[in-house]
Amino acid sequence: MEFTTPREKEVYSNAVAFTAVRGRGVQRVRFDCATIAEAALWAAEFGDGRTMIYAIDALGGNAHICNR
């Protein structure tokens, strides 16, 4: 996995959960996952590369990891 900032790498390395997010505003849908594989599997259902996946650390910090 390639990271664009040190923060992304840090949060990913210490992640306790992942969130997959789609849409904008009131149309936004969020799916909370235990693993990045689970988030990627949910994103694959759409197959358009527009699902944003975030890593979440134990303190609640998050970082965008990829789009799937």
Jmol script that loads the backbone (N, CA, C; Angstrom):
load data "model"
ATOM      1  N   MET A   1       0.852  -1.170   0.000  1.00  0.00           N
ATOM      2  CA  MET A   1       0.000   0.000   0.000  1.00  0.00           C
ATOM      3  C   MET A   1       0.898   1.233   0.000  1.00  0.00           C
ATOM      4  N   GLU A   2       0.558   2.214  -0.822  1.00  0.00           N
ATOM      5  CA  GLU A   2       1.309   3.468  -0.871  1.00  0.00           C
ATOM      6  C   GLU A   2       0.556   4.546  -0.103  1.00  0.00           C
ATOM      7  N   PHE A   3       1.287   5.280   0.722  1.00  0.00           N
ATOM      8  CA  PHE A   3       0.709   6.358   1.505  1.00  0.00           C
ATOM      9  C   PHE A   3       1.231   7.678   0.971  1.00  0.00           C
ATOM     10  N   THR A   4       0.386   8.708   0.994  1.00  0.00           N
ATOM     11  CA  THR A   4       0.815  10.016   0.496  1.00  0.00           C
ATOM     12  C   THR A   4       1.337  10.923   1.601  1.00  0.00           C
ATOM     13  N   THR A   5       1.037  10.577   2.863  1.00  0.00           N
ATOM     14  CA  THR A   5       1.537  11.362   3.995  1.00  0.00           C
ATOM     15  C   THR A   5       1.967  10.429   5.126  1.00  0.00           C
ATOM     16  N   PRO A   6       2.858  10.880   5.990  1.00  0.00           N
ATOM     17  CA  PRO A   6       3.245  10.073   7.152  1.00  0.00           C
ATOM     18  C   PRO A   6       2.051   9.791   8.067  1.00  0.00           C
ATOM     19  N   ARG A   7       1.116  10.732   8.138  1.00  0.00           N
ATOM     20  CA  ARG A   7      -0.084  10.548   8.981  1.00  0.00           C
ATOM     21  C   ARG A   7      -0.900   9.342   8.522  1.00  0.00           C
ATOM     22  N   GLU A   8      -1.084   9.198   7.214  1.00  0.00           N
ATOM     23  CA  GLU A   8      -1.828   8.045   6.685  1.00  0.00           C
ATOM     24  C   GLU A   8      -1.159   6.744   7.117  1.00  0.00           C
ATOM     25  N   LYS A   9       0.153   6.675   6.986  1.00  0.00           N
ATOM     26  CA  LYS A   9       0.886   5.469   7.358  1.00  0.00           C
ATOM     27  C   LYS A   9       0.756   5.190   8.853  1.00  0.00           C
ATOM     28  N   GLU A  10       0.854   6.239   9.673  1.00  0.00           N
ATOM     29  CA  GLU A  10       0.765   6.089  11.127  1.00  0.00           C
ATOM     30  C   GLU A  10      -0.615   5.570  11.547  1.00  0.00           C
ATOM     31  N   VAL A  11      -1.659   6.190  11.035  1.00  0.00           N
ATOM     32  CA  VAL A  11      -3.018   5.767  11.413  1.00  0.00           C
ATOM     33  C   VAL A  11      -3.286   4.351  10.908  1.00  0.00           C
ATOM     34  N   TYR A  12      -2.879   4.056   9.682  1.00  0.00           N
ATOM     35  CA  TYR A  12      -3.080   2.710   9.139  1.00  0.00           C
ATOM     36  C   TYR A  12      -2.353   1.669   9.991  1.00  0.00           C
ATOM     37  N   SER A  13      -1.127   1.970  10.397  1.00  0.00           N
ATOM     38  CA  SER A  13      -0.331   1.033  11.195  1.00  0.00           C
ATOM     39  C   SER A  13      -0.956   0.776  12.564  1.00  0.00           C
ATOM     40  N   ASN A  14      -1.683   1.756  13.085  1.00  0.00           N
ATOM     41  CA  ASN A  14      -2.298   1.637  14.413  1.00  0.00           C
ATOM     42  C   ASN A  14      -3.817   1.493  14.352  1.00  0.00           C
ATOM     43  N   ALA A  15      -4.339   1.151  13.196  1.00  0.00           N
ATOM     44  CA  ALA A  15      -5.796   1.095  13.006  1.00  0.00           C
ATOM     45  C   ALA A  15      -6.457   0.021  13.867  1.00  0.00           C
ATOM     46  N   VAL A  16      -7.581   0.400  14.443  1.00  0.00           N
ATOM     47  CA  VAL A  16      -8.411  -0.545  15.191  1.00  0.00           C
ATOM     48  C   VAL A  16      -9.713  -0.808  14.444  1.00  0.00           C
ATOM     49  N   ALA A  17      -9.986   0.006  13.419  1.00  0.00           N
ATOM     50  CA  ALA A  17     -11.210  -0.147  12.624  1.00  0.00           C
ATOM     51  C   ALA A  17     -11.037   0.601  11.308  1.00  0.00           C
ATOM     52  N   PHE A  18     -11.973   0.355  10.404  1.00  0.00           N
ATOM     53  CA  PHE A  18     -11.983   1.023   9.102  1.00  0.00           C
ATOM     54  C   PHE A  18     -13.405   1.457   8.796  1.00  0.00           C
ATOM     55  N   THR A  19     -13.542   2.505   8.010  1.00  0.00           N
ATOM     56  CA  THR A  19     -14.848   2.993   7.598  1.00  0.00           C
ATOM     57  C   THR A  19     -14.844   3.196   6.094  1.00  0.00           C
ATOM     58  N   ALA A  20     -15.899   2.732   5.439  1.00  0.00           N
ATOM     59  CA  ALA A  20     -16.079   2.952   4.003  1.00  0.00           C
ATOM     60  C   ALA A  20     -17.196   3.976   3.849  1.00  0.00           C
ATOM     61  N   VAL A  21     -16.960   4.998   3.030  1.00  0.00           N
ATOM     62  CA  VAL A  21     -17.910   6.101   2.890  1.00  0.00           C
ATOM     63  C   VAL A  21     -18.213   6.337   1.419  1.00  0.00           C
ATOM     64  N   ARG A  22     -19.482   6.552   1.117  1.00  0.00           N
ATOM     65  CA  ARG A  22     -19.928   6.863  -0.244  1.00  0.00           C
ATOM     66  C   ARG A  22     -20.913   8.013  -0.200  1.00  0.00           C
ATOM     67  N   GLY A  23     -20.955   8.799  -1.264  1.00  0.00           N
ATOM     68  CA  GLY A  23     -21.952   9.848  -1.404  1.00  0.00           C
ATOM     69  C   GLY A  23     -21.558  11.168  -0.789  1.00  0.00           C
ATOM     70  N   ARG A  24     -22.464  12.133  -0.957  1.00  0.00           N
ATOM     71  CA  ARG A  24     -22.268  13.493  -0.450  1.00  0.00           C
ATOM     72  C   ARG A  24     -23.488  13.951   0.330  1.00  0.00           C
ATOM     73  N   GLY A  25     -23.248  14.836   1.269  1.00  0.00           N
ATOM     74  CA  GLY A  25     -24.342  15.456   2.021  1.00  0.00           C
ATOM     75  C   GLY A  25     -25.311  14.456   2.615  1.00  0.00           C
ATOM     76  N   VAL A  26     -26.600  14.686   2.398  1.00  0.00           N
ATOM     77  CA  VAL A  26     -27.614  13.804   2.968  1.00  0.00           C
ATOM     78  C   VAL A  26     -27.622  12.432   2.302  1.00  0.00           C
ATOM     79  N   GLN A  27     -26.969  12.316   1.169  1.00  0.00           N
ATOM     80  CA  GLN A  27     -26.887  11.033   0.465  1.00  0.00           C
ATOM     81  C   GLN A  27     -25.720  10.171   0.968  1.00  0.00           C
ATOM     82  N   ARG A  28     -24.909  10.698   1.892  1.00  0.00           N
ATOM     83  CA  ARG A  28     -23.715   9.993   2.380  1.00  0.00           C
ATOM     84  C   ARG A  28     -24.106   8.736   3.147  1.00  0.00           C
ATOM     85  N   VAL A  29     -23.397   7.658   2.843  1.00  0.00           N
ATOM     86  CA  VAL A  29     -23.600   6.372   3.515  1.00  0.00           C
ATOM     87  C   VAL A  29     -22.261   5.944   4.091  1.00  0.00           C
ATOM     88  N   ARG A  30     -22.273   5.476   5.329  1.00  0.00           N
ATOM     89  CA  ARG A  30     -21.053   5.052   6.004  1.00  0.00           C
ATOM     90  C   ARG A  30     -21.218   3.610   6.463  1.00  0.00           C
ATOM     91  N   PHE A  31     -20.176   2.801   6.240  1.00  0.00           N
ATOM     92  CA  PHE A  31     -20.193   1.400   6.636  1.00  0.00           C
ATOM     93  C   PHE A  31     -18.959   1.148   7.494  1.00  0.00           C
ATOM     94  N   ASP A  32     -19.156   0.839   8.778  1.00  0.00           N
ATOM     95  CA  ASP A  32     -18.048   0.605   9.697  1.00  0.00           C
ATOM     96  C   ASP A  32     -17.611  -0.856   9.625  1.00  0.00           C
ATOM     97  N   CYS A  33     -16.286  -1.080   9.589  1.00  0.00           N
ATOM     98  CA  CYS A  33     -15.723  -2.412   9.401  1.00  0.00           C
ATOM     99  C   CYS A  33     -14.597  -2.660  10.400  1.00  0.00           C
ATOM    100  N   ALA A  34     -14.347  -3.926  10.668  1.00  0.00           N
ATOM    101  CA  ALA A  34     -13.245  -4.303  11.557  1.00  0.00           C
ATOM    102  C   ALA A  34     -11.916  -4.366  10.809  1.00  0.00           C
ATOM    103  N   THR A  35     -11.967  -4.662   9.514  1.00  0.00           N
ATOM    104  CA  THR A  35     -10.740  -4.806   8.726  1.00  0.00           C
ATOM    105  C   THR A  35     -10.846  -4.048   7.409  1.00  0.00           C
ATOM    106  N   ILE A  36      -9.697  -3.772   6.812  1.00  0.00           N
ATOM    107  CA  ILE A  36      -9.695  -3.115   5.511  1.00  0.00           C
ATOM    108  C   ILE A  36     -10.251  -4.055   4.438  1.00  0.00           C
ATOM    109  N   ALA A  37     -10.045  -5.353   4.617  1.00  0.00           N
ATOM    110  CA  ALA A  37     -10.581  -6.326   3.661  1.00  0.00           C
ATOM    111  C   ALA A  37     -12.111  -6.287   3.642  1.00  0.00           C
ATOM    112  N   GLU A  38     -12.710  -6.148   4.807  1.00  0.00           N
ATOM    113  CA  GLU A  38     -14.173  -6.053   4.904  1.00  0.00           C
ATOM    114  C   GLU A  38     -14.670  -4.776   4.224  1.00  0.00           C
ATOM    115  N   ALA A  39     -13.963  -3.669   4.426  1.00  0.00           N
ATOM    116  CA  ALA A  39     -14.339  -2.408   3.791  1.00  0.00           C
ATOM    117  C   ALA A  39     -14.194  -2.508   2.270  1.00  0.00           C
ATOM    118  N   ALA A  40     -13.114  -3.130   1.800  1.00  0.00           N
ATOM    119  CA  ALA A  40     -12.892  -3.293   0.364  1.00  0.00           C
ATOM    120  C   ALA A  40     -13.948  -4.198  -0.256  1.00  0.00           C
ATOM    121  N   LEU A  41     -14.364  -5.212   0.467  1.00  0.00           N
ATOM    122  CA  LEU A  41     -15.404  -6.121  -0.026  1.00  0.00           C
ATOM    123  C   LEU A  41     -16.726  -5.380  -0.191  1.00  0.00           C
ATOM    124  N   TRP A  42     -17.070  -4.532   0.775  1.00  0.00           N
ATOM    125  CA  TRP A  42     -18.304  -3.740   0.672  1.00  0.00           C
ATOM    126  C   TRP A  42     -18.209  -2.786  -0.511  1.00  0.00           C
ATOM    127  N   ALA A  43     -17.054  -2.139  -0.680  1.00  0.00           N
ATOM    128  CA  ALA A  43     -16.849  -1.196  -1.784  1.00  0.00           C
ATOM    129  C   ALA A  43     -16.944  -1.901  -3.132  1.00  0.00           C
ATOM    130  N   ALA A  44     -16.488  -3.139  -3.204  1.00  0.00           N
ATOM    131  CA  ALA A  44     -16.499  -3.892  -4.462  1.00  0.00           C
ATOM    132  C   ALA A  44     -17.914  -4.126  -4.974  1.00  0.00           C
ATOM    133  N   GLU A  45     -18.901  -4.084  -4.091  1.00  0.00           N
ATOM    134  CA  GLU A  45     -20.299  -4.253  -4.508  1.00  0.00           C
ATOM    135  C   GLU A  45     -20.715  -3.164  -5.498  1.00  0.00           C
ATOM    136  N   PHE A  46     -20.073  -1.995  -5.412  1.00  0.00           N
ATOM    137  CA  PHE A  46     -20.413  -0.874  -6.279  1.00  0.00           C
ATOM    138  C   PHE A  46     -19.547  -0.848  -7.530  1.00  0.00           C
ATOM    139  N   GLY A  47     -18.286  -1.232  -7.386  1.00  0.00           N
ATOM    140  CA  GLY A  47     -17.379  -1.382  -8.507  1.00  0.00           C
ATOM    141  C   GLY A  47     -17.081  -0.131  -9.309  1.00  0.00           C
ATOM    142  N   ASP A  48     -17.258   1.042  -8.713  1.00  0.00           N
ATOM    143  CA  ASP A  48     -17.023   2.272  -9.478  1.00  0.00           C
ATOM    144  C   ASP A  48     -15.830   3.086  -8.973  1.00  0.00           C
ATOM    145  N   GLY A  49     -15.117   2.589  -7.964  1.00  0.00           N
ATOM    146  CA  GLY A  49     -13.945   3.280  -7.452  1.00  0.00           C
ATOM    147  C   GLY A  49     -14.242   4.553  -6.681  1.00  0.00           C
ATOM    148  N   ARG A  50     -15.493   4.737  -6.281  1.00  0.00           N
ATOM    149  CA  ARG A  50     -15.867   5.981  -5.610  1.00  0.00           C
ATOM    150  C   ARG A  50     -16.125   5.821  -4.110  1.00  0.00           C
ATOM    151  N   THR A  51     -15.784   4.660  -3.550  1.00  0.00           N
ATOM    152  CA  THR A  51     -15.922   4.449  -2.116  1.00  0.00           C
ATOM    153  C   THR A  51     -14.612   4.821  -1.443  1.00  0.00           C
ATOM    154  N   MET A  52     -14.668   5.743  -0.496  1.00  0.00           N
ATOM    155  CA  MET A  52     -13.477   6.184   0.233  1.00  0.00           C
ATOM    156  C   MET A  52     -13.320   5.311   1.475  1.00  0.00           C
ATOM    157  N   ILE A  53     -12.121   4.809   1.692  1.00  0.00           N
ATOM    158  CA  ILE A  53     -11.861   3.974   2.860  1.00  0.00           C
ATOM    159  C   ILE A  53     -10.918   4.720   3.794  1.00  0.00           C
ATOM    160  N   TYR A  54     -11.324   4.806   5.054  1.00  0.00           N
ATOM    161  CA  TYR A  54     -10.560   5.489   6.089  1.00  0.00           C
ATOM    162  C   TYR A  54     -10.131   4.491   7.155  1.00  0.00           C
ATOM    163  N   ALA A  55      -8.909   4.673   7.674  1.00  0.00           N
ATOM    164  CA  ALA A  55      -8.435   3.921   8.832  1.00  0.00           C
ATOM    165  C   ALA A  55      -8.733   4.765  10.064  1.00  0.00           C
ATOM    166  N   ILE A  56      -9.042   4.093  11.166  1.00  0.00           N
ATOM    167  CA  ILE A  56      -9.353   4.783  12.421  1.00  0.00           C
ATOM    168  C   ILE A  56      -8.471   4.201  13.514  1.00  0.00           C
ATOM    169  N   ASP A  57      -7.786   5.072  14.263  1.00  0.00           N
ATOM    170  CA  ASP A  57      -6.927   4.589  15.340  1.00  0.00           C
ATOM    171  C   ASP A  57      -7.685   4.574  16.671  1.00  0.00           C
ATOM    172  N   ALA A  58      -7.024   4.104  17.718  1.00  0.00           N
ATOM    173  CA  ALA A  58      -7.666   3.936  19.026  1.00  0.00           C
ATOM    174  C   ALA A  58      -8.140   5.248  19.643  1.00  0.00           C
ATOM    175  N   LEU A  59      -7.538   6.364  19.241  1.00  0.00           N
ATOM    176  CA  LEU A  59      -7.943   7.666  19.786  1.00  0.00           C
ATOM    177  C   LEU A  59      -9.060   8.316  18.960  1.00  0.00           C
ATOM    178  N   GLY A  60      -9.509   7.621  17.921  1.00  0.00           N
ATOM    179  CA  GLY A  60     -10.568   8.165  17.075  1.00  0.00           C
ATOM    180  C   GLY A  60     -10.053   8.989  15.910  1.00  0.00           C
ATOM    181  N   GLY A  61      -8.736   9.097  15.783  1.00  0.00           N
ATOM    182  CA  GLY A  61      -8.166   9.790  14.632  1.00  0.00           C
ATOM    183  C   GLY A  61      -8.395   8.975  13.375  1.00  0.00           C
ATOM    184  N   ASN A  62      -8.486   9.635  12.243  1.00  0.00           N
ATOM    185  CA  ASN A  62      -8.704   8.897  11.004  1.00  0.00           C
ATOM    186  C   ASN A  62      -7.854   9.475   9.885  1.00  0.00           C
ATOM    187  N   ALA A  63      -7.679   8.658   8.860  1.00  0.00           N
ATOM    188  CA  ALA A  63      -6.938   9.089   7.679  1.00  0.00           C
ATOM    189  C   ALA A  63      -7.495   8.357   6.461  1.00  0.00           C
ATOM    190  N   HIS A  64      -7.652   9.073   5.368  1.00  0.00           N
ATOM    191  CA  HIS A  64      -8.084   8.473   4.119  1.00  0.00           C
ATOM    192  C   HIS A  64      -6.983   7.539   3.635  1.00  0.00           C
ATOM    193  N   ILE A  65      -7.338   6.305   3.318  1.00  0.00           N
ATOM    194  CA  ILE A  65      -6.347   5.324   2.903  1.00  0.00           C
ATOM    195  C   ILE A  65      -6.409   5.078   1.397  1.00  0.00           C
ATOM    196  N   CYS A  66      -7.605   4.921   0.859  1.00  0.00           N
ATOM    197  CA  CYS A  66      -7.728   4.650  -0.569  1.00  0.00           C
ATOM    198  C   CYS A  66      -9.175   4.805  -1.012  1.00  0.00           C
ATOM    199  N   ASN A  67      -9.365   4.777  -2.304  1.00  0.00           N
ATOM    200  CA  ASN A  67     -10.700   4.696  -2.900  1.00  0.00           C
ATOM    201  C   ASN A  67     -10.814   3.339  -3.566  1.00  0.00           C
ATOM    202  N   ARG A  68     -11.946   2.712  -3.429  1.00  0.00           N
ATOM    203  CA  ARG A  68     -12.178   1.401  -4.053  1.00  0.00           C
ATOM    204  C   ARG A  68     -13.484   1.416  -4.783  1.00  0.00           C
TER     205      ARG A  68
END
end "model"
wireframe off; spacefill off
backbone 0.3
color backbone group
